[in-house]
């Protein structure tokens, strides 16, 4: 039996498919048609139910055979995503009518995709391009299945769109609201977030250098910094609006407060990260404070500084959006979310959330790429 290599995901997926076949109807209209064969009912999956289940079973069985990992991953990928596409397209127009076999088949497709990701994660290609492709493909499949399950569950269970719209409806809303979303992005991200992020992070870095140079500042600033960083944004934002007005400067002020202290604390910790032997070596070269700072301590602190920059990339966006709830011109992501919730336009709210999440991910990714380019010498980067 050396030709067999069953995985628990594939075995369970095939078992779920067999249970789905045994239970019969996948939707309420199909159950009604089976109960009254003389009546004429229009129901989902007419003519494709058996091929769809057979495709899932076939993909699971092939993955149990000892074949190359790349071929196994390809079979699993095609089988899982074809079954998911057939499930979702079939239930469209019959929302809320799905029965247990529908959800069992969805779970089977998800298990096949899980096995596909597990196989891909075990690959160790030699080519750099192949390694980069795997780093993109694996999280892409994982993220796609979050959306697939979301879409299939909301349509199959008939969840009201006003409570939780499916991703397809959110995508349609994004496509139809590009001018509005573009204006909100300019107001929130390109004005408040970027300005506040640069000023807050830069000020935190400079104050950390000063605190490192002057022990009095270090002993006095850090406890105050920890206290101020615990201030609730929900209380700070209205005060900033009162001080700086309703436009973007008040939101940038909130971002400055939120990004200042993570940079301060991380930079101070990073400046203390260089070893005693390295410092002693610099002293033997009669190196003063500033040459030691530039040649030894700042490079050693670079991972800490970039950690702060990555943390601030998400804090800045959160701070600006929350601050816009407390007064803003008729534009901005936070303004749009608060307004559209009151109008019960939940798809627009989710569209803003999706755009904010995408912008935050891109912002974080850019900082991470710069970190890899700057701290290429660090063991954490060389090992990753």
PyMOL commands that set and color helices and strands:
alter all, ss='L'
color gray80, all
select helices_A, chain A and resi 8-23+28-35+49-63+69-91+100-121+128-157+167-176+178-213+215-229+233-244+248-271+276-284+289-326+333-342+346-374+379-383
alter helices_A, ss='H'
color red, helices_A
deselect
rebuild
show_as cartoon
